[in-house]
C-alpha cells in the first residue's frame, strides 16, 4: 500500500480544539521527544497520553460534584 501524504489522523473521535502552552527546559524537551519516539507516538500524543493517565489517577475516587 502506498504511503499517503498529508496530515496524520487525529487521536480518537474528539476534535482537538484546545491548546495548552508550557515552557520546558531543553533537557525536558529532549527527554519528551525521546520517550515519544520510543513509544511510537508524536510528542503531542505522548504528552496527552501521559497527562490523561495522571489526571485519571489523581481524580480516582474523587467526587467533583460537590
PDBQT receptor file of N, H, CA, C and O in Angstrom, charges set to zero:
ATOM      1  N   UNK A   1       0.848  -1.179   0.000  1.00  0.00    +0.000 N 
ATOM      2  CA  UNK A   1       0.000   0.000   0.000  1.00  0.00    +0.000 C 
ATOM      3  C   UNK A   1       0.893   1.242   0.000  1.00  0.00    +0.000 C 
ATOM      4  O   UNK A   1       1.859   1.310   0.760  1.00  0.00    +0.000 OA
ATOM      5  N   UNK A   2       0.583   2.203  -0.830  1.00  0.00    +0.000 N 
ATOM      6  H   UNK A   2      -0.202   2.148  -1.448  1.00  0.00    +0.000 HD
ATOM      7  CA  UNK A   2       1.369   3.419  -0.946  1.00  0.00    +0.000 C 
ATOM      8  C   UNK A   2       1.109   4.330   0.253  1.00  0.00    +0.000 C 
ATOM      9  O   UNK A   2      -0.036   4.522   0.661  1.00  0.00    +0.000 OA
ATOM     10  N   UNK A   3       2.188   4.888   0.812  1.00  0.00    +0.000 N 
ATOM     11  H   UNK A   3       3.118   4.731   0.480  1.00  0.00    +0.000 HD
ATOM     12  CA  UNK A   3       2.055   5.805   1.938  1.00  0.00    +0.000 C 
ATOM     13  C   UNK A   3       1.421   7.109   1.464  1.00  0.00    +0.000 C 
ATOM     14  O   UNK A   3       1.845   7.694   0.468  1.00  0.00    +0.000 OA
ATOM     15  N   UNK A   4       0.410   7.548   2.185  1.00  0.00    +0.000 N 
ATOM     16  H   UNK A   4       0.066   7.073   2.994  1.00  0.00    +0.000 HD
ATOM     17  CA  UNK A   4      -0.301   8.762   1.815  1.00  0.00    +0.000 C 
ATOM     18  C   UNK A   4       0.406   9.987   2.370  1.00  0.00    +0.000 C 
ATOM     19  O   UNK A   4       0.997   9.942   3.449  1.00  0.00    +0.000 OA
ATOM     20  N   UNK A   5       0.341  11.065   1.635  1.00  0.00    +0.000 N 
ATOM     21  H   UNK A   5      -0.139  11.102   0.758  1.00  0.00    +0.000 HD
ATOM     22  CA  UNK A   5       0.916  12.323   2.097  1.00  0.00    +0.000 C 
ATOM     23  C   UNK A   5      -0.150  13.102   2.854  1.00  0.00    +0.000 C 
ATOM     24  O   UNK A   5      -1.342  12.814   2.745  1.00  0.00    +0.000 OA
ATOM     25  N   UNK A   6       0.285  14.072   3.607  1.00  0.00    +0.000 N 
ATOM     26  H   UNK A   6       1.253  14.306   3.695  1.00  0.00    +0.000 HD
ATOM     27  CA  UNK A   6      -0.651  14.930   4.303  1.00  0.00    +0.000 C 
ATOM     28  C   UNK A   6      -0.633  14.699   5.788  1.00  0.00    +0.000 C 
ATOM     29  O   UNK A   6       0.198  13.963   6.320  1.00  0.00    +0.000 OA
ATOM     30  N   UNK A   7      -1.559  15.337   6.435  1.00  0.00    +0.000 N 
ATOM     31  H   UNK A   7      -2.234  15.935   6.003  1.00  0.00    +0.000 HD
ATOM     32  CA  UNK A   7      -1.641  15.306   7.880  1.00  0.00    +0.000 C 
ATOM     33  C   UNK A   7      -2.045  13.932   8.384  1.00  0.00    +0.000 C 
ATOM     34  O   UNK A   7      -2.955  13.318   7.828  1.00  0.00    +0.000 OA
ATOM     35  N   UNK A   8      -1.378  13.428   9.441  1.00  0.00    +0.000 N 
ATOM     36  H   UNK A   8      -0.638  13.927   9.893  1.00  0.00    +0.000 HD
ATOM     37  CA  UNK A   8      -1.804  12.150  10.007  1.00  0.00    +0.000 C 
ATOM     38  C   UNK A   8      -3.163  12.293  10.696  1.00  0.00    +0.000 C 
ATOM     39  O   UNK A   8      -3.544  13.404  11.064  1.00  0.00    +0.000 OA
ATOM     40  N   UNK A   9      -3.899  11.196  10.878  1.00  0.00    +0.000 N 
ATOM     41  H   UNK A   9      -3.589  10.293  10.579  1.00  0.00    +0.000 HD
ATOM     42  CA  UNK A   9      -5.216  11.278  11.512  1.00  0.00    +0.000 C 
ATOM     43  C   UNK A   9      -5.121  11.741  12.960  1.00  0.00    +0.000 C 
ATOM     44  O   UNK A   9      -4.128  11.488  13.642  1.00  0.00    +0.000 OA
ATOM     45  N   UNK A  10      -6.174  12.425  13.420  1.00  0.00    +0.000 N 
ATOM     46  H   UNK A  10      -6.981  12.630  12.865  1.00  0.00    +0.000 HD
ATOM     47  CA  UNK A  10      -6.241  12.880  14.804  1.00  0.00    +0.000 C 
ATOM     48  C   UNK A  10      -6.452  11.710  15.749  1.00  0.00    +0.000 C 
ATOM     49  O   UNK A  10      -6.901  10.639  15.341  1.00  0.00    +0.000 OA
ATOM     50  N   UNK A  11      -6.125  11.926  17.015  1.00  0.00    +0.000 N 
ATOM     51  H   UNK A  11      -5.760  12.796  17.346  1.00  0.00    +0.000 HD
ATOM     52  CA  UNK A  11      -6.324  10.902  18.039  1.00  0.00    +0.000 C 
ATOM     53  C   UNK A  11      -7.801  10.814  18.399  1.00  0.00    +0.000 C 
ATOM     54  O   UNK A  11      -8.439  11.835  18.654  1.00  0.00    +0.000 OA
ATOM     55  N   UNK A  12      -8.342   9.612  18.420  1.00  0.00    +0.000 N 
ATOM     56  H   UNK A  12      -7.823   8.783  18.212  1.00  0.00    +0.000 HD
ATOM     57  CA  UNK A  12      -9.722   9.400  18.852  1.00  0.00    +0.000 C 
ATOM     58  C   UNK A  12     -10.731  10.061  17.942  1.00  0.00    +0.000 C 
ATOM     59  O   UNK A  12     -10.419  10.472  16.825  1.00  0.00    +0.000 OA
ATOM     60  N   UNK A  13     -11.958  10.155  18.449  1.00  0.00    +0.000 N 
ATOM     61  H   UNK A  13     -12.212   9.821  19.356  1.00  0.00    +0.000 HD
ATOM     62  CA  UNK A  13     -13.058  10.736  17.678  1.00  0.00    +0.000 C 
ATOM     63  C   UNK A  13     -13.347  12.184  18.054  1.00  0.00    +0.000 C 
ATOM     64  O   UNK A  13     -14.139  12.850  17.387  1.00  0.00    +0.000 OA
ATOM     65  N   UNK A  14     -12.719  12.672  19.106  1.00  0.00    +0.000 N 
ATOM     66  H   UNK A  14     -12.076  12.131  19.648  1.00  0.00    +0.000 HD
ATOM     67  CA  UNK A  14     -12.975  14.024  19.577  1.00  0.00    +0.000 C 
ATOM     68  C   UNK A  14     -12.135  15.043  18.826  1.00  0.00    +0.000 C 
ATOM     69  O   UNK A  14     -10.979  14.784  18.494  1.00  0.00    +0.000 OA
ATOM     70  N   UNK A  15     -12.729  16.216  18.557  1.00  0.00    +0.000 N 
ATOM     71  H   UNK A  15     -13.668  16.426  18.827  1.00  0.00    +0.000 HD
ATOM     72  CA  UNK A  15     -11.967  17.299  17.962  1.00  0.00    +0.000 C 
ATOM     73  C   UNK A  15     -10.984  17.844  18.987  1.00  0.00    +0.000 C 
ATOM     74  O   UNK A  15     -11.334  18.049  20.149  1.00  0.00    +0.000 OA
ATOM     75  N   UNK A  16      -9.771  18.075  18.556  1.00  0.00    +0.000 N 
ATOM     76  H   UNK A  16      -9.486  17.908  17.612  1.00  0.00    +0.000 HD
ATOM     77  CA  UNK A  16      -8.759  18.640  19.437  1.00  0.00    +0.000 C 
ATOM     78  C   UNK A  16      -8.700  20.139  19.171  1.00  0.00    +0.000 C 
ATOM     79  O   UNK A  16      -7.935  20.597  18.322  1.00  0.00    +0.000 OA
ATOM     80  N   UNK A  17      -9.513  20.902  19.904  1.00  0.00    +0.000 N 
ATOM     81  H   UNK A  17     -10.134  20.530  20.594  1.00  0.00    +0.000 HD
ATOM     82  CA  UNK A  17      -9.640  22.329  19.630  1.00  0.00    +0.000 C 
ATOM     83  C   UNK A  17      -8.940  23.216  20.651  1.00  0.00    +0.000 C 
ATOM     84  O   UNK A  17      -8.742  24.405  20.403  1.00  0.00    +0.000 OA
ATOM     85  N   UNK A  18      -8.567  22.657  21.785  1.00  0.00    +0.000 N 
ATOM     86  H   UNK A  18      -8.728  21.691  21.987  1.00  0.00    +0.000 HD
ATOM     87  CA  UNK A  18      -7.930  23.451  22.832  1.00  0.00    +0.000 C 
ATOM     88  C   UNK A  18      -6.422  23.316  22.758  1.00  0.00    +0.000 C 
ATOM     89  O   UNK A  18      -5.900  22.279  22.350  1.00  0.00    +0.000 OA
ATOM     90  N   UNK A  19      -5.728  24.368  23.154  1.00  0.00    +0.000 N 
ATOM     91  H   UNK A  19      -6.152  25.210  23.486  1.00  0.00    +0.000 HD
ATOM     92  CA  UNK A  19      -4.267  24.345  23.181  1.00  0.00    +0.000 C 
ATOM     93  C   UNK A  19      -3.787  24.626  24.594  1.00  0.00    +0.000 C 
ATOM     94  O   UNK A  19      -4.419  25.360  25.353  1.00  0.00    +0.000 OA
ATOM     95  N   UNK A  20      -2.658  24.026  24.926  1.00  0.00    +0.000 N 
ATOM     96  H   UNK A  20      -2.144  23.430  24.309  1.00  0.00    +0.000 HD
ATOM     97  CA  UNK A  20      -2.032  24.282  26.217  1.00  0.00    +0.000 C 
ATOM     98  C   UNK A  20      -0.560  24.571  25.942  1.00  0.00    +0.000 C 
ATOM     99  O   UNK A  20       0.148  23.738  25.377  1.00  0.00    +0.000 OA
ATOM    100  N   UNK A  21      -0.112  25.735  26.338  1.00  0.00    +0.000 N 
ATOM    101  H   UNK A  21      -0.687  26.412  26.797  1.00  0.00    +0.000 HD
ATOM    102  CA  UNK A  21       1.283  26.098  26.114  1.00  0.00    +0.000 C 
ATOM    103  C   UNK A  21       2.031  26.018  27.437  1.00  0.00    +0.000 C 
ATOM    104  O   UNK A  21       1.510  26.399  28.485  1.00  0.00    +0.000 OA
ATOM    105  N   UNK A  22       3.250  25.520  27.371  1.00  0.00    +0.000 N 
ATOM    106  H   UNK A  22       3.672  25.211  26.519  1.00  0.00    +0.000 HD
ATOM    107  CA  UNK A  22       4.056  25.441  28.575  1.00  0.00    +0.000 C 
ATOM    108  C   UNK A  22       5.518  25.596  28.204  1.00  0.00    +0.000 C 
ATOM    109  O   UNK A  22       5.927  25.276  27.088  1.00  0.00    +0.000 OA
ATOM    110  N   UNK A  23       6.290  26.085  29.141  1.00  0.00    +0.000 N 
ATOM    111  H   UNK A  23       5.958  26.345  30.047  1.00  0.00    +0.000 HD
ATOM    112  CA  UNK A  23       7.721  26.255  28.925  1.00  0.00    +0.000 C 
ATOM    113  C   UNK A  23       8.454  25.042  29.468  1.00  0.00    +0.000 C 
ATOM    114  O   UNK A  23       8.089  24.493  30.508  1.00  0.00    +0.000 OA
ATOM    115  N   UNK A  24       9.495  24.630  28.749  1.00  0.00    +0.000 N 
ATOM    116  H   UNK A  24       9.791  25.076  27.905  1.00  0.00    +0.000 HD
ATOM    117  CA  UNK A  24      10.284  23.465  29.125  1.00  0.00    +0.000 C 
ATOM    118  C   UNK A  24      11.759  23.828  29.107  1.00  0.00    +0.000 C 
ATOM    119  O   UNK A  24      12.172  24.768  28.429  1.00  0.00    +0.000 OA
ATOM    120  N   UNK A  25      12.538  23.081  29.850  1.00  0.00    +0.000 N 
ATOM    121  H   UNK A  25      12.203  22.317  30.400  1.00  0.00    +0.000 HD
ATOM    122  CA  UNK A  25      13.985  23.197  29.716  1.00  0.00    +0.000 C 
ATOM    123  C   UNK A  25      14.388  22.413  28.466  1.00  0.00    +0.000 C 
ATOM    124  O   UNK A  25      13.648  21.535  28.021  1.00  0.00    +0.000 OA
ATOM    125  N   UNK A  26      15.536  22.721  27.909  1.00  0.00    +0.000 N 
ATOM    126  H   UNK A  26      16.137  23.434  28.271  1.00  0.00    +0.000 HD
ATOM    127  CA  UNK A  26      15.995  21.948  26.748  1.00  0.00    +0.000 C 
ATOM    128  C   UNK A  26      16.099  20.448  27.049  1.00  0.00    +0.000 C 
ATOM    129  O   UNK A  26      15.783  19.620  26.194  1.00  0.00    +0.000 OA
ATOM    130  N   UNK A  27      16.534  20.101  28.248  1.00  0.00    +0.000 N 
ATOM    131  H   UNK A  27      16.790  20.773  28.943  1.00  0.00    +0.000 HD
ATOM    132  CA  UNK A  27      16.668  18.679  28.583  1.00  0.00    +0.000 C 
ATOM    133  C   UNK A  27      15.303  18.002  28.720  1.00  0.00    +0.000 C 
ATOM    134  O   UNK A  27      15.169  16.823  28.390  1.00  0.00    +0.000 OA
ATOM    135  N   UNK A  28      14.301  18.718  29.195  1.00  0.00    +0.000 N 
ATOM    136  H   UNK A  28      14.409  19.675  29.463  1.00  0.00    +0.000 HD
ATOM    137  CA  UNK A  28      12.942  18.152  29.247  1.00  0.00    +0.000 C 
ATOM    138  C   UNK A  28      12.426  17.882  27.834  1.00  0.00    +0.000 C 
ATOM    139  O   UNK A  28      11.828  16.838  27.571  1.00  0.00    +0.000 OA
ATOM    140  N   UNK A  29      12.662  18.833  26.929  1.00  0.00    +0.000 N 
ATOM    141  H   UNK A  29      13.147  19.681  27.142  1.00  0.00    +0.000 HD
ATOM    142  CA  UNK A  29      12.200  18.673  25.547  1.00  0.00    +0.000 C 
ATOM    143  C   UNK A  29      12.857  17.446  24.908  1.00  0.00    +0.000 C 
ATOM    144  O   UNK A  29      12.186  16.665  24.233  1.00  0.00    +0.000 OA
ATOM    145  N   UNK A  30      14.156  17.276  25.117  1.00  0.00    +0.000 N 
ATOM    146  H   UNK A  30      14.701  17.911  25.666  1.00  0.00    +0.000 HD
ATOM    147  CA  UNK A  30      14.862  16.117  24.575  1.00  0.00    +0.000 C 
ATOM    148  C   UNK A  30      14.280  14.835  25.149  1.00  0.00    +0.000 C 
ATOM    149  O   UNK A  30      14.029  13.880  24.413  1.00  0.00    +0.000 OA
ATOM    150  N   UNK A  31      14.062  14.807  26.464  1.00  0.00    +0.000 N 
ATOM    151  H   UNK A  31      14.266  15.583  27.062  1.00  0.00    +0.000 HD
ATOM    152  CA  UNK A  31      13.520  13.610  27.114  1.00  0.00    +0.000 C 
ATOM    153  C   UNK A  31      12.130  13.274  26.586  1.00  0.00    +0.000 C 
ATOM    154  O   UNK A  31      11.841  12.109  26.316  1.00  0.00    +0.000 OA
ATOM    155  N   UNK A  32      11.267  14.276  26.435  1.00  0.00    +0.000 N 
ATOM    156  H   UNK A  32      11.502  15.223  26.654  1.00  0.00    +0.000 HD
ATOM    157  CA  UNK A  32       9.915  14.043  25.937  1.00  0.00    +0.000 C 
ATOM    158  C   UNK A  32       9.949  13.537  24.497  1.00  0.00    +0.000 C 
ATOM    159  O   UNK A  32       9.207  12.623  24.136  1.00  0.00    +0.000 OA
ATOM    160  N   UNK A  33      10.809  14.132  23.680  1.00  0.00    +0.000 N 
ATOM    161  H   UNK A  33      11.412  14.874  23.973  1.00  0.00    +0.000 HD
ATOM    162  CA  UNK A  33      10.940  13.689  22.286  1.00  0.00    +0.000 C 
ATOM    163  C   UNK A  33      11.407  12.238  22.220  1.00  0.00    +0.000 C 
ATOM    164  O   UNK A  33      10.872  11.446  21.444  1.00  0.00    +0.000 OA
ATOM    165  N   UNK A  34      12.394  11.895  23.023  1.00  0.00    +0.000 N 
ATOM    166  H   UNK A  34      12.828  12.539  23.653  1.00  0.00    +0.000 HD
ATOM    167  CA  UNK A  34      12.920  10.530  23.021  1.00  0.00    +0.000 C 
ATOM    168  C   UNK A  34      11.890   9.533  23.524  1.00  0.00    +0.000 C 
ATOM    169  O   UNK A  34      11.733   8.457  22.947  1.00  0.00    +0.000 OA
ATOM    170  N   UNK A  35      11.191   9.881  24.588  1.00  0.00    +0.000 N 
ATOM    171  H   UNK A  35      11.318  10.755  25.056  1.00  0.00    +0.000 HD
ATOM    172  CA  UNK A  35      10.171   8.987  25.140  1.00  0.00    +0.000 C 
ATOM    173  C   UNK A  35       9.040   8.770  24.132  1.00  0.00    +0.000 C 
ATOM    174  O   UNK A  35       8.546   7.653  23.978  1.00  0.00    +0.000 OA
ATOM    175  N   UNK A  36       8.639   9.832  23.455  1.00  0.00    +0.000 N 
ATOM    176  H   UNK A  36       9.040  10.739  23.579  1.00  0.00    +0.000 HD
ATOM    177  CA  UNK A  36       7.579   9.722  22.446  1.00  0.00    +0.000 C 
ATOM    178  C   UNK A  36       8.031   8.830  21.294  1.00  0.00    +0.000 C 
ATOM    179  O   UNK A  36       7.264   8.000  20.804  1.00  0.00    +0.000 OA
ATOM    180  N   UNK A  37       9.269   9.004  20.870  1.00  0.00    +0.000 N 
ATOM    181  H   UNK A  37       9.892   9.677  21.268  1.00  0.00    +0.000 HD
ATOM    182  CA  UNK A  37       9.797   8.184  19.777  1.00  0.00    +0.000 C 
ATOM    183  C   UNK A  37       9.821   6.708  20.164  1.00  0.00    +0.000 C 
ATOM    184  O   UNK A  37       9.446   5.851  19.364  1.00  0.00    +0.000 OA
ATOM    185  N   UNK A  38      10.260   6.409  21.383  1.00  0.00    +0.000 N 
ATOM    186  H   UNK A  38      10.565   7.105  22.033  1.00  0.00    +0.000 HD
ATOM    187  CA  UNK A  38      10.290   5.025  21.869  1.00  0.00    +0.000 C 
ATOM    188  C   UNK A  38       8.879   4.434  21.893  1.00  0.00    +0.000 C 
ATOM    189  O   UNK A  38       8.683   3.261  21.574  1.00  0.00    +0.000 OA
ATOM    190  N   UNK A  39       7.897   5.262  22.275  1.00  0.00    +0.000 N 
ATOM    191  H   UNK A  39       8.056   6.214  22.534  1.00  0.00    +0.000 HD
ATOM    192  CA  UNK A  39       6.501   4.805  22.345  1.00  0.00    +0.000 C 
ATOM    193  C   UNK A  39       5.847   4.731  20.964  1.00  0.00    +0.000 C 
ATOM    194  O   UNK A  39       4.746   4.199  20.830  1.00  0.00    +0.000 OA
ATOM    195  N   UNK A  40       6.515   5.259  19.945  1.00  0.00    +0.000 N 
ATOM    196  H   UNK A  40       7.410   5.691  20.055  1.00  0.00    +0.000 HD
ATOM    197  CA  UNK A  40       5.942   5.243  18.601  1.00  0.00    +0.000 C 
ATOM    198  C   UNK A  40       4.859   6.280  18.407  1.00  0.00    +0.000 C 
ATOM    199  O   UNK A  40       3.974   6.110  17.568  1.00  0.00    +0.000 OA
ATOM    200  N   UNK A  41       4.923   7.359  19.180  1.00  0.00    +0.000 N 
ATOM    201  H   UNK A  41       5.642   7.497  19.861  1.00  0.00    +0.000 HD
ATOM    202  CA  UNK A  41       3.925   8.425  19.104  1.00  0.00    +0.000 C 
ATOM    203  C   UNK A  41       4.618   9.734  18.774  1.00  0.00    +0.000 C 
ATOM    204  O   UNK A  41       5.827   9.872  18.960  1.00  0.00    +0.000 OA
ATOM    205  N   UNK A  42       3.836  10.706  18.276  1.00  0.00    +0.000 N 
ATOM    206  H   UNK A  42       2.854  10.594  18.125  1.00  0.00    +0.000 HD
ATOM    207  CA  UNK A  42       4.449  12.027  18.180  1.00  0.00    +0.000 C 
ATOM    208  C   UNK A  42       4.401  12.658  19.562  1.00  0.00    +0.000 C 
ATOM    209  O   UNK A  42       3.677  12.182  20.436  1.00  0.00    +0.000 OA
ATOM    210  N   UNK A  43       5.155  13.711  19.766  1.00  0.00    +0.000 N 
ATOM    211  H   UNK A  43       5.744  14.097  19.057  1.00  0.00    +0.000 HD
ATOM    212  CA  UNK A  43       5.301  14.292  21.099  1.00  0.00    +0.000 C 
ATOM    213  C   UNK A  43       3.952  14.703  21.698  1.00  0.00    +0.000 C 
ATOM    214  O   UNK A  43       3.698  14.440  22.874  1.00  0.00    +0.000 OA
ATOM    215  N   UNK A  44       3.098  15.336  20.915  1.00  0.00    +0.000 N 
ATOM    216  H   UNK A  44       3.305  15.550  19.960  1.00  0.00    +0.000 HD
ATOM    217  CA  UNK A  44       1.797  15.777  21.441  1.00  0.00    +0.000 C 
ATOM    218  C   UNK A  44       0.958  14.600  21.911  1.00  0.00    +0.000 C 
ATOM    219  O   UNK A  44       0.350  14.653  22.980  1.00  0.00    +0.000 OA
ATOM    220  N   UNK A  45       0.924  13.542  21.116  1.00  0.00    +0.000 N 
ATOM    221  H   UNK A  45       1.418  13.499  20.248  1.00  0.00    +0.000 HD
ATOM    222  CA  UNK A  45       0.153  12.356  21.503  1.00  0.00    +0.000 C 
ATOM    223  C   UNK A  45       0.721  11.735  22.772  1.00  0.00    +0.000 C 
ATOM    224  O   UNK A  45      -0.025  11.319  23.659  1.00  0.00    +0.000 OA
ATOM    225  N   UNK A  46       2.053  11.675  22.852  1.00  0.00    +0.000 N 
ATOM    226  H   UNK A  46       2.659  12.012  22.132  1.00  0.00    +0.000 HD
ATOM    227  CA  UNK A  46       2.690  11.088  24.037  1.00  0.00    +0.000 C 
ATOM    228  C   UNK A  46       2.361  11.904  25.292  1.00  0.00    +0.000 C 
ATOM    229  O   UNK A  46       1.986  11.344  26.322  1.00  0.00    +0.000 OA
ATOM    230  N   UNK A  47       2.503  13.223  25.196  1.00  0.00    +0.000 N 
ATOM    231  H   UNK A  47       2.808  13.677  24.359  1.00  0.00    +0.000 HD
ATOM    232  CA  UNK A  47       2.209  14.092  26.346  1.00  0.00    +0.000 C 
ATOM    233  C   UNK A  47       0.738  13.965  26.739  1.00  0.00    +0.000 C 
ATOM    234  O   UNK A  47       0.419  13.866  27.924  1.00  0.00    +0.000 OA
ATOM    235  N   UNK A  48      -0.162  13.967  25.746  1.00  0.00    +0.000 N 
ATOM    236  H   UNK A  48       0.097  14.047  24.784  1.00  0.00    +0.000 HD
ATOM    237  CA  UNK A  48      -1.600  13.839  26.024  1.00  0.00    +0.000 C 
ATOM    238  C   UNK A  48      -1.887  12.529  26.743  1.00  0.00    +0.000 C 
ATOM    239  O   UNK A  48      -2.654  12.506  27.706  1.00  0.00    +0.000 OA
ATOM    240  N   UNK A  49      -1.281  11.440  26.287  1.00  0.00    +0.000 N 
ATOM    241  H   UNK A  49      -0.658  11.459  25.505  1.00  0.00    +0.000 HD
ATOM    242  CA  UNK A  49      -1.494  10.133  26.911  1.00  0.00    +0.000 C 
ATOM    243  C   UNK A  49      -1.001  10.128  28.364  1.00  0.00    +0.000 C 
ATOM    244  O   UNK A  49      -1.697   9.640  29.254  1.00  0.00    +0.000 OA
ATOM    245  N   UNK A  50       0.183  10.664  28.601  1.00  0.00    +0.000 N 
ATOM    246  H   UNK A  50       0.749  11.060  27.878  1.00  0.00    +0.000 HD
ATOM    247  CA  UNK A  50       0.750  10.707  29.950  1.00  0.00    +0.000 C 
ATOM    248  C   UNK A  50      -0.108  11.579  30.867  1.00  0.00    +0.000 C 
ATOM    249  O   UNK A  50      -0.409  11.186  31.994  1.00  0.00    +0.000 OA
ATOM    250  N   UNK A  51      -0.502  12.760  30.389  1.00  0.00    +0.000 N 
ATOM    251  H   UNK A  51      -0.258  13.080  29.474  1.00  0.00    +0.000 HD
ATOM    252  CA  UNK A  51      -1.330  13.652  31.214  1.00  0.00    +0.000 C 
ATOM    253  C   UNK A  51      -2.704  13.066  31.493  1.00  0.00    +0.000 C 
ATOM    254  O   UNK A  51      -3.223  13.208  32.600  1.00  0.00    +0.000 OA
ATOM    255  N   UNK A  52      -3.300  12.410  30.503  1.00  0.00    +0.000 N 
ATOM    256  H   UNK A  52      -2.879  12.296  29.604  1.00  0.00    +0.000 HD
ATOM    257  CA  UNK A  52      -4.608  11.777  30.720  1.00  0.00    +0.000 C 
ATOM    258  C   UNK A  52      -4.522  10.696  31.788  1.00  0.00    +0.000 C 
ATOM    259  O   UNK A  52      -5.401  10.595  32.644  1.00  0.00    +0.000 OA
ATOM    260  N   UNK A  53      -3.458   9.882  31.740  1.00  0.00    +0.000 N 
ATOM    261  H   UNK A  53      -2.744   9.965  31.044  1.00  0.00    +0.000 HD
ATOM    262  CA  UNK A  53      -3.273   8.854  32.764  1.00  0.00    +0.000 C 
ATOM    263  C   UNK A  53      -3.105   9.472  34.144  1.00  0.00    +0.000 C 
ATOM    264  O   UNK A  53      -3.695   9.000  35.117  1.00  0.00    +0.000 OA
ATOM    265  N   UNK A  54      -2.299  10.530  34.229  1.00  0.00    +0.000 N 
ATOM    266  H   UNK A  54      -1.821  10.913  33.439  1.00  0.00    +0.000 HD
ATOM    267  CA  UNK A  54      -2.067  11.196  35.521  1.00  0.00    +0.000 C 
ATOM    268  C   UNK A  54      -3.350  11.830  36.052  1.00  0.00    +0.000 C 
ATOM    269  O   UNK A  54      -3.622  11.764  37.251  1.00  0.00    +0.000 OA
ATOM    270  N   UNK A  55      -4.136  12.439  35.174  1.00  0.00    +0.000 N 
ATOM    271  H   UNK A  55      -3.915  12.492  34.200  1.00  0.00    +0.000 HD
ATOM    272  CA  UNK A  55      -5.386  13.068  35.596  1.00  0.00    +0.000 C 
ATOM    273  C   UNK A  55      -6.372  12.023  36.113  1.00  0.00    +0.000 C 
ATOM    274  O   UNK A  55      -7.014  12.228  37.143  1.00  0.00    +0.000 OA
ATOM    275  N   UNK A  56      -6.493  10.908  35.402  1.00  0.00    +0.000 N 
ATOM    276  H   UNK A  56      -5.972  10.741  34.565  1.00  0.00    +0.000 HD
ATOM    277  CA  UNK A  56      -7.405   9.845  35.846  1.00  0.00    +0.000 C 
ATOM    278  C   UNK A  56      -6.983   9.309  37.206  1.00  0.00    +0.000 C 
ATOM    279  O   UNK A  56      -7.825   9.059  38.069  1.00  0.00    +0.000 OA
ATOM    280  N   UNK A  57      -5.684   9.132  37.397  1.00  0.00    +0.000 N 
ATOM    281  H   UNK A  57      -5.000   9.335  36.696  1.00  0.00    +0.000 HD
ATOM    282  CA  UNK A  57      -5.170   8.630  38.670  1.00  0.00    +0.000 C 
ATOM    283  C   UNK A  57      -5.451   9.641  39.786  1.00  0.00    +0.000 C 
ATOM    284  O   UNK A  57      -5.870   9.249  40.876  1.00  0.00    +0.000 OA
ATOM    285  N   UNK A  58      -5.229  10.924  39.534  1.00  0.00    +0.000 N 
ATOM    286  H   UNK A  58      -4.888  11.242  38.649  1.00  0.00    +0.000 HD
ATOM    287  CA  UNK A  58      -5.445  11.960  40.530  1.00  0.00    +0.000 C 
ATOM    288  C   UNK A  58      -6.922  12.092  40.904  1.00  0.00    +0.000 C 
ATOM    289  O   UNK A  58      -7.261  12.402  42.046  1.00  0.00    +0.000 OA
ATOM    290  N   UNK A  59      -7.791  11.852  39.922  1.00  0.00    +0.000 N 
ATOM    291  H   UNK A  59      -7.516  11.600  38.995  1.00  0.00    +0.000 HD
ATOM    292  CA  UNK A  59      -9.225  12.013  40.145  1.00  0.00    +0.000 C 
ATOM    293  C   UNK A  59      -9.911  10.738  40.622  1.00  0.00    +0.000 C 
ATOM    294  O   UNK A  59     -11.087  10.764  40.986  1.00  0.00    +0.000 OA
ATOM    295  N   UNK A  60      -9.197   9.649  40.622  1.00  0.00    +0.000 N 
ATOM    296  H   UNK A  60      -8.242   9.628  40.327  1.00  0.00    +0.000 HD
ATOM    297  CA  UNK A  60      -9.769   8.370  41.030  1.00  0.00    +0.000 C 
ATOM    298  C   UNK A  60     -10.393   8.471  42.421  1.00  0.00    +0.000 C 
ATOM    299  O   UNK A  60      -9.719   8.813  43.393  1.00  0.00    +0.000 OA
ATOM    300  N   UNK A  61     -11.661   8.175  42.498  1.00  0.00    +0.000 N 
ATOM    301  H   UNK A  61     -12.208   7.898  41.709  1.00  0.00    +0.000 HD
ATOM    302  CA  UNK A  61     -12.340   8.174  43.780  1.00  0.00    +0.000 C 
ATOM    303  C   UNK A  61     -12.748   9.555  44.280  1.00  0.00    +0.000 C 
ATOM    304  O   UNK A  61     -13.347   9.669  45.349  1.00  0.00    +0.000 OA
ATOM    305  N   UNK A  62     -12.436  10.598  43.530  1.00  0.00    +0.000 N 
ATOM    306  H   UNK A  62     -11.949  10.506  42.662  1.00  0.00    +0.000 HD
ATOM    307  CA  UNK A  62     -12.801  11.955  43.939  1.00  0.00    +0.000 C 
ATOM    308  C   UNK A  62     -14.170  12.302  43.391  1.00  0.00    +0.000 C 
ATOM    309  O   UNK A  62     -14.478  11.989  42.240  1.00  0.00    +0.000 OA
ATOM    310  N   UNK A  63     -14.983  12.936  44.190  1.00  0.00    +0.000 N 
ATOM    311  H   UNK A  63     -14.733  13.190  45.125  1.00  0.00    +0.000 HD
ATOM    312  CA  UNK A  63     -16.305  13.384  43.741  1.00  0.00    +0.000 C 
ATOM    313  C   UNK A  63     -16.203  14.883  43.484  1.00  0.00    +0.000 C 
ATOM    314  O   UNK A  63     -16.141  15.671  44.428  1.00  0.00    +0.000 OA
ATOM    315  N   UNK A  64     -16.185  15.277  42.224  1.00  0.00    +0.000 N 
ATOM    316  H   UNK A  64     -16.235  14.636  41.458  1.00  0.00    +0.000 HD
ATOM    317  CA  UNK A  64     -16.040  16.693  41.871  1.00  0.00    +0.000 C 
ATOM    318  C   UNK A  64     -17.360  17.433  41.850  1.00  0.00    +0.000 C 
ATOM    319  O   UNK A  64     -17.383  18.644  41.632  1.00  0.00    +0.000 OA
ATOM    320  N   UNK A  65     -18.477  16.720  42.075  1.00  0.00    +0.000 N 
ATOM    321  H   UNK A  65     -18.459  15.736  42.252  1.00  0.00    +0.000 HD
ATOM    322  CA  UNK A  65     -19.788  17.373  42.032  1.00  0.00    +0.000 C 
ATOM    323  C   UNK A  65     -20.038  18.218  43.280  1.00  0.00    +0.000 C 
ATOM    324  O   UNK A  65     -20.900  19.097  43.256  1.00  0.00    +0.000 OA
ATOM    325  N   UNK A  66     -19.340  17.986  44.318  1.00  0.00    +0.000 N 
ATOM    326  H   UNK A  66     -18.640  17.272  44.338  1.00  0.00    +0.000 HD
ATOM    327  CA  UNK A  66     -19.642  18.789  45.485  1.00  0.00    +0.000 C 
ATOM    328  C   UNK A  66     -18.767  18.467  46.580  1.00  0.00    +0.000 C 
ATOM    329  O   UNK A  66     -18.882  19.055  47.655  1.00  0.00    +0.000 OA
TER     330      UNK A  66
